[in-house]
């Protein structure tokens, strides 16, 4: 087996902190022995592991970056070593062609007294780092990656987000490993994955480094597919959206569309229908133009006050939003 070795070192010129848009950089080199290597590096933020009083007395942190290593020409497996240095980052991993993963620095300490939510690379005069190549047929050489300083709040670390059917309701649960300046979580729902409605708001933990769990029950999900996401909002108003999860509910005997409904709402249901507002108060239908068909009702809802309403037919209830 053709076994070759090469070393790749990353020289980080100073401590790094999370970007709102992480830079990605690919560096490559060609060996005189007829093979080449390309390494893609993407800075993946920072995890603050301790600190109090809004970082007034310093804090511990670890740096993270994603890497992908690819070879071309020459064939055969090759051992490689990926390392980083420069006083604020060190670590390494071994792998084969096409390997990828994430490297974590050992815990580091900064005696900075700046506020946690004001940390950015420019605060440390950190604008670039070097990717250094060295291997068989490749003289030691370096390629410089430019970073774009951008002030950001350190993110809430969401570790789980689930939605599960629970009887006629949907139980949502999520957990965070740490939170920075987290004002609240908004829970949003959609029927098509495009148009979203807020259905709940739960206060966050502000600044916290413990495992935190949250729960919410959607008591009135729509029949069919329900999409859910979290809108995490910082104290400064910055909003970060989570990934989307979904739950499919059986038909409740009532079909409403479109939903939300601004002008007309079509109701497919057998028997008499009744309308209620968000507080459960009956809304007379005699002031609403109702066109009846065989199990199909078309309601003119343009005159309703904005809010959430419920349609009841027999023992079935379904909800719609009037913006």
FENMOWO-V431180 format. One record per helix or strand. SS is the DSSP state (a for helix, b for strand). FROM is the first residue (numbers start at 1). LEN is the number of residues. Records with the same first field share a line. If there is no record, write none. Layout:
SS: FROM-LEN + FROM-LEN
This chain:
b: 5-8 + 24-7 + 36-16 + 59-14 + 79-7 + 91-5 + 100-5 + 108-3 + 128-8 + 138-9 + 157-10 + 169-22 + 196-13 + 212-7 + 224-11 + 239-3 + 245-5 + 255-3 + 264-5 + 274-4 + 282-2 + 290-3 + 296-5 + 307-7 + 316-7
a: 53-3 + 116-3 + 121-4 + 285-3
